Every structure is written in structure tokens, then in C-alpha cells.
Amino acid sequence: MNDAFKALSDPTRRKILQLLKERDLTAGEIADQFNISKPSISHHLNILKQAQLVQDERQGQNILYSLNLSVMQEAMGWFLGMIGTKGDGHDDERK
């Protein structure tokens, strides 16, 4: 999960994830949304892939990128667990 948090620390990668939340995109479609070089976008996509936050699938000559929701849910579950909820038995420990 450390790779996921490292990947999420960058605003460009967070924006890529937001774009992929809407729909699956090719690297070119993602690059069109930024004012940075295509090799830089490729680097960001590789970090997201290593963190397993995105998946890629070849479709003809294109590679289509999509969110890996299971890893996103795991990371969100960790964040929510850090916050805790009332009645979870941990409220007394924080006082």
C-alpha cells in the first residue's frame, strides 16, 4: 500500500485518476488533458501501474487505462479506519 500512497501524493497522478474515474482512456487521451510531455505522462502512468491503482489493456494499437477499484477501495478503507467511527470501540482510546 506504500506504493499507492506515494502515487497519490502527486497532483498530476491524482488528476489522471480523476479522469479515469469518468471513463477508460488511452495514454494519448490522458496526455491531451495536460500541458506536460507525453513521456512525463507515461512516467506517471507507470507509477500508477506499479502501485496497482490503474490497469492497462491493449486494444489494437492502443493501450486503454482504467482504474483498479479494488486497490482504491483498500486505500480508502485504510483512511477511513484511521478516522474511526463512533461506537467502534476506539473512541475511549483517543480521549
C-alpha positions as a LaTeX table, in Angstrom:
\begin{tabular}{lrrr}
\hline
Residue & $x$ (\AA) & $y$ (\AA) & $z$ (\AA) \\
\hline
Met1 & 0.00 & 0.00 & 0.00 \\
Asn2 & 3.03 & 2.31 & 0.37 \\
Asp3 & 3.30 & 2.49 & $-3.42$ \\
Ala4 & $-0.33$ & 3.58 & $-3.61$ \\
Phe5 & 0.20 & 6.40 & $-1.11$ \\
Lys6 & 3.36 & 7.51 & $-2.91$ \\
Ala7 & 1.49 & 7.53 & $-6.21$ \\
Leu8 & $-1.38$ & 9.51 & $-4.70$ \\
Ser9 & 0.99 & 12.16 & $-3.36$ \\
Asp10 & 1.43 & 13.75 & $-6.80$ \\
Pro11 & $-1.26$ & 16.16 & $-8.11$ \\
Thr12 & $-0.77$ & 15.07 & $-11.74$ \\
Arg13 & $-1.37$ & 11.43 & $-10.83$ \\
Arg14 & $-4.44$ & 12.38 & $-8.79$ \\
Lys15 & $-5.82$ & 14.24 & $-11.81$ \\
Ile16 & $-5.17$ & 11.20 & $-14.01$ \\
Leu17 & $-7.17$ & 9.08 & $-11.56$ \\
Gln18 & $-10.00$ & 11.62 & $-11.65$ \\
Leu19 & $-10.05$ & 11.44 & $-15.45$ \\
Leu20 & $-10.12$ & 7.63 & $-15.35$ \\
Lys21 & $-12.98$ & 7.76 & $-12.87$ \\
Glu22 & $-15.12$ & 9.18 & $-15.68$ \\
Arg23 & $-14.10$ & 6.60 & $-18.30$ \\
Asp24 & $-11.25$ & 4.44 & $-19.56$ \\
Leu25 & $-8.74$ & 6.40 & $-21.65$ \\
Thr26 & $-5.70$ & 5.87 & $-23.84$ \\
Ala27 & $-2.37$ & 7.46 & $-22.91$ \\
Gly28 & $-2.86$ & 9.96 & $-25.72$ \\
Glu29 & $-6.29$ & 10.97 & $-24.44$ \\
Ile30 & $-4.83$ & 11.41 & $-20.97$ \\
Ala31 & $-1.87$ & 13.43 & $-22.31$ \\
Asp32 & $-4.27$ & 15.77 & $-24.13$ \\
Gln33 & $-5.57$ & 16.92 & $-20.73$ \\
Phe34 & $-2.14$ & 18.16 & $-19.55$ \\
Asn35 & 0.48 & 20.71 & $-20.53$ \\
Ile36 & 3.36 & 18.28 & $-20.00$ \\
Ser37 & 5.23 & 15.97 & $-22.35$ \\
Lys38 & 3.91 & 12.56 & $-23.34$ \\
Pro39 & 6.97 & 10.85 & $-21.81$ \\
Ser40 & 6.12 & 12.55 & $-18.50$ \\
Ile41 & 2.53 & 11.25 & $-18.72$ \\
Ser42 & 3.93 & 7.79 & $-19.47$ \\
His43 & 6.12 & 8.03 & $-16.36$ \\
His44 & 3.10 & 8.97 & $-14.22$ \\
Leu45 & 1.07 & 6.11 & $-15.70$ \\
Asn46 & 3.89 & 3.66 & $-14.93$ \\
Ile47 & 3.96 & 4.79 & $-11.29$ \\
Leu48 & 0.18 & 4.36 & $-11.10$ \\
Lys49 & 0.50 & 0.89 & $-12.64$ \\
Gln50 & 3.28 & $-0.13$ & $-10.23$ \\
Ala51 & 1.03 & 0.98 & $-7.37$ \\
Gln52 & $-1.75$ & $-1.10$ & $-8.97$ \\
Leu53 & $-4.06$ & 1.95 & $-8.99$ \\
Val54 & $-4.58$ & 1.61 & $-12.75$ \\
Gln55 & $-4.74$ & $-1.31$ & $-15.14$ \\
Asp56 & $-3.89$ & $-1.31$ & $-18.81$ \\
Glu57 & $-5.27$ & $-3.41$ & $-21.63$ \\
Arg58 & $-4.09$ & $-3.46$ & $-25.21$ \\
Gln59 & $-6.82$ & $-2.79$ & $-27.74$ \\
Gly60 & $-5.37$ & $-2.91$ & $-31.22$ \\
Gln61 & $-2.58$ & $-0.35$ & $-31.39$ \\
Asn62 & $-3.78$ & 1.47 & $-28.28$ \\
Ile63 & $-3.42$ & 0.75 & $-24.60$ \\
Leu64 & $-6.53$ & 1.56 & $-22.63$ \\
Tyr65 & $-6.09$ & 2.61 & $-19.00$ \\
Ser66 & $-8.71$ & 2.09 & $-16.30$ \\
Leu67 & $-8.98$ & 2.46 & $-12.54$ \\
Asn68 & $-8.27$ & $-0.55$ & $-10.37$ \\
Leu69 & $-11.10$ & $-0.01$ & $-7.92$ \\
Ser70 & $-10.08$ & $-2.78$ & $-5.52$ \\
Val71 & $-6.79$ & $-1.04$ & $-4.64$ \\
Met72 & $-8.57$ & 2.33 & $-4.43$ \\
Gln73 & $-11.09$ & 0.81 & $-2.04$ \\
Glu74 & $-8.31$ & $-0.71$ & 0.07 \\
Ala75 & $-6.57$ & 2.67 & 0.37 \\
Met76 & $-9.84$ & 4.40 & 1.23 \\
Gly77 & $-10.61$ & 1.72 & 3.80 \\
Trp78 & $-7.28$ & 2.40 & 5.45 \\
Phe79 & $-8.01$ & 6.15 & 5.59 \\
Leu80 & $-11.47$ & 5.57 & 7.00 \\
Gly81 & $-10.06$ & 3.17 & 9.56 \\
Met82 & $-7.68$ & 5.89 & 10.73 \\
Ile83 & $-10.62$ & 8.22 & 11.31 \\
Gly84 & $-12.73$ & 5.57 & 13.02 \\
Thr85 & $-16.44$ & 5.78 & 13.64 \\
Lys86 & $-18.46$ & 6.27 & 16.79 \\
Gly87 & $-19.19$ & 3.03 & 18.54 \\
Asp88 & $-16.20$ & 1.24 & 17.05 \\
Gly89 & $-14.67$ & 0.77 & 20.49 \\
His90 & $-11.73$ & 3.09 & 19.83 \\
Asp91 & $-13.26$ & 6.39 & 20.95 \\
Asp92 & $-12.11$ & 5.91 & 24.55 \\
Glu93 & $-8.51$ & 5.41 & 23.45 \\
Arg94 & $-8.40$ & 8.86 & 21.84 \\
Lys95 & $-9.59$ & 10.76 & 24.92 \\
\hline
\end{tabular}
